[in-house]
Amino acid sequence: MHNLTVNSNIIANTGTIYHDFYIGGDLHITGNAVFGDSTGDTISLTGSGKALSVSGTTTINTSNITTTGNQTYTGAVTLGA
């Protein structure tokens, strides 16, 4: 199992995030994103008003994406696993 904890904002051009990923800031992806590779993966943005945004297409392969702010998906969203 892989865990990653980040305590600041993240801005990425594209992103594939899986296993357990904890962010203490906002996550903004300019481009396409894939979240999770199984329903047991956890993507969590903690702290007051932490937002997630993806400007491209998004594939969600987990049932555990939590934020304390808005989640914005501009492109097509595909629900997988």
N, C-alpha and C positions, 0 to 999 in steps of 0.2 A: 504494500500500500504506500502511496506517495501522498504527502501532505505539503502544501505550500501556504504560508501565511505572509501577507504583505501589509504593511501599515501605512501605505500612502496611496495616492491616486495612480492609476495605470491608464496609459493611452497607447493603443496598438493599432497597426495597420490591418492585420488579420489575426485571428486567434483560434487556437484549439486548446480548450481547457478541460481537463478531466481529472479524475480521482477527487481528492478533497482540496478545495481552494478557498482560502479565507482572506478577504481584503478589508482593511480598515479605512478604505477610501473609495472613491468612485472608480468605475471601470467603463472606459469609452473605447469602443472598437470601431475604427473607420475602415470598413470592408466587411468581409464575411467572418462568421464565427461558428464554432462547434462547441457546445457545452456538454461534457460528460461522454462516457462510453458505456455506462450502465446506469440503471435506475438508482443504485446505491451511492453514486457520486454526489458530493455536496459542493455547491457554489454559493458562497455566503459573503455579502457585503454588510459589514457591521458598523455601528456608530450612527449618529444622528443624520438622517436625510441622505444616505449614500445611494447613488443612482447607478444604473446600468443602462448603457445605450449601445446599439449596434446599427450601423448605417447600411450594411449589406444584407445578404441572406443569413439566416440563422437556423442551425439544426440543434434541437434540444433533445439530448439522449439521457436525461436524468429527470427525476421528479422533485429535485431539491435545489431550486434556485431561489434564494431569499435576499431581499434588499430592504433597507429602511426608507428608501426613497423610491422614485419612479423607475420602472423598467420600460425602455423605449426601443421598439424593434421597427425600423423603417422599411426594411425589405421583407421578402417572403420568409415565413417561419414554418419549419417542418418539425413535427413532433415524432421522434424516433422511439428508441427503447423505452 
